[in-house]
Amino acid sequence: MSKLSTAEYVLTFLGVATFLGGGITAGVYFYLSCTRMDEILGYVKNCKVVNNQKYYLYMGAWGRFLMIGMISGALAYSGYQIRKGLMDAGDVADFPEPLKRRLMAMFNVQLVFLVCLIVEFISIKLIRL
């Protein structure tokens, strides 16, 4: 008989699903960074948050991945970025709406996966006490 309880099996399954979801969204980020990075950078050419981090583009696929994550995070919370002077309001307004929605949704989904993973880890630790 197994020493794991039903709750541990369920939480383990949810943890695997969370990792798979994070991996799928990371794959979509990689795809976008390899296929549409030049287009995306053209829309945010006046943003300090992007221009100060351009060296990431010279670090290969991982650097492009980080750059697309920064851009999607900046778009997801653009009000704060505009107030701090890190993003240009005109660039945010001119960004194509379907692509902006996709990047913002993926960023928020990644945040949800991160929170779920933390909650699952804490739940496992509490069950094992």
C-alpha positions as CSV (number, residue, x, y, z in Angstrom):
1,M,0.0,0.0,0.0
2,S,1.2,3.5,-0.8
3,K,2.2,5.9,1.9
4,L,0.7,8.9,-0.1
5,S,-2.8,10.0,0.7
6,T,-5.5,10.9,-1.8
7,A,-4.9,14.6,-1.3
8,E,-1.2,14.2,-2.1
9,Y,-2.0,12.4,-5.3
10,V,-4.5,15.1,-6.3
11,L,-2.0,17.9,-5.5
12,T,0.7,16.1,-7.4
13,F,-1.5,15.8,-10.4
14,L,-2.4,19.5,-10.2
15,G,1.3,20.3,-9.9
16,V,2.1,18.3,-13.0
17,A,-0.8,20.1,-14.8
18,T,0.6,23.4,-13.6
19,F,4.1,22.6,-14.9
20,L,2.6,21.5,-18.3
21,G,0.6,24.6,-18.6
22,G,3.6,26.8,-17.8
23,G,5.6,24.8,-20.4
24,I,3.0,25.3,-23.1
25,T,2.8,29.0,-22.5
26,A,6.6,29.2,-22.5
27,G,6.6,27.4,-25.8
28,V,4.1,30.0,-27.2
29,Y,6.4,32.7,-25.9
30,F,9.4,31.1,-27.7
31,Y,7.4,30.9,-30.9
32,L,6.4,34.5,-30.7
33,S,9.9,35.6,-29.9
34,C,11.3,33.8,-32.9
35,T,8.6,34.7,-35.4
36,R,7.3,38.2,-34.4
37,M,9.9,39.8,-32.3
38,D,10.9,42.4,-34.9
39,E,7.2,43.4,-35.3
40,I,6.7,43.7,-31.6
41,L,9.9,45.7,-31.1
42,G,8.7,48.1,-33.9
43,Y,5.6,48.9,-31.9
44,V,7.4,49.7,-28.6
45,K,10.4,51.6,-30.0
46,N,9.9,54.7,-27.7
47,C,9.6,52.7,-24.5
48,K,12.5,53.0,-22.0
49,V,11.8,49.6,-20.4
50,V,12.5,48.0,-23.8
51,N,15.3,50.2,-25.0
52,N,17.3,49.8,-21.7
53,Q,17.1,46.0,-22.1
54,K,18.0,45.7,-25.8
55,Y,21.2,43.7,-24.9
56,Y,18.9,40.7,-24.2
57,L,18.4,40.4,-28.0
58,Y,22.0,39.4,-28.4
59,M,21.8,36.5,-26.0
60,G,20.1,34.2,-28.4
61,A,16.7,32.5,-27.9
62,W,16.7,32.8,-24.1
63,G,17.3,36.6,-24.4
64,R,14.5,37.0,-26.9
65,F,12.3,34.9,-24.6
66,L,13.1,37.3,-21.7
67,M,12.5,40.3,-23.9
68,I,9.1,39.1,-24.9
69,G,8.2,38.4,-21.3
70,M,9.3,41.9,-20.3
71,I,7.2,43.4,-23.1
72,S,4.1,41.4,-22.2
73,G,4.5,42.3,-18.5
74,A,4.9,46.0,-19.4
75,L,1.8,45.8,-21.6
76,A,-0.2,43.9,-18.9
77,Y,0.6,46.6,-16.3
78,S,1.0,49.5,-18.7
79,G,-0.7,52.1,-16.4
80,Y,2.0,51.8,-13.8
81,Q,4.7,51.7,-16.5
82,I,3.4,54.9,-18.1
83,R,3.1,56.7,-14.7
84,K,6.7,55.9,-14.0
85,G,7.8,57.1,-17.4
86,L,9.1,53.7,-18.6
87,M,6.6,53.2,-21.4
88,D,5.2,55.7,-24.0
89,A,1.4,56.0,-23.9
90,G,1.4,56.4,-27.7
91,D,3.2,53.1,-28.2
92,V,0.8,51.3,-25.9
93,A,-2.2,52.8,-27.8
94,D,-0.7,52.0,-31.2
95,F,0.1,48.4,-30.3
96,P,-2.2,46.1,-32.3
97,E,-5.1,45.0,-30.1
98,P,-5.1,41.2,-30.9
99,L,-1.4,40.8,-30.2
100,K,-1.6,43.0,-27.1
101,R,-4.5,41.0,-25.7
102,R,-2.6,37.7,-26.4
103,L,0.6,38.9,-24.7
104,M,-1.3,40.3,-21.7
105,A,-3.3,37.1,-21.3
106,M,-0.3,34.9,-21.5
107,F,1.5,37.0,-19.0
108,N,-1.4,36.8,-16.6
109,V,-1.8,33.1,-17.2
110,Q,1.9,32.6,-16.2
111,L,1.3,34.6,-13.0
112,V,-1.7,32.3,-12.2
113,F,0.4,29.2,-12.8
114,L,3.1,30.6,-10.5
115,V,0.6,31.3,-7.7
116,C,-1.0,27.8,-8.2
117,L,2.4,26.2,-7.9
118,I,3.2,28.1,-4.7
119,V,-0.2,27.2,-3.2
120,E,0.2,23.5,-4.2
121,F,3.7,23.5,-2.6
122,I,2.4,25.0,0.6
123,S,-0.5,22.6,0.6
124,I,1.8,19.6,0.3
125,K,3.9,20.9,3.1
126,L,0.9,21.4,5.4
127,I,-0.5,17.9,4.6
128,R,2.8,16.3,5.5
129,L,3.1,18.0,8.9
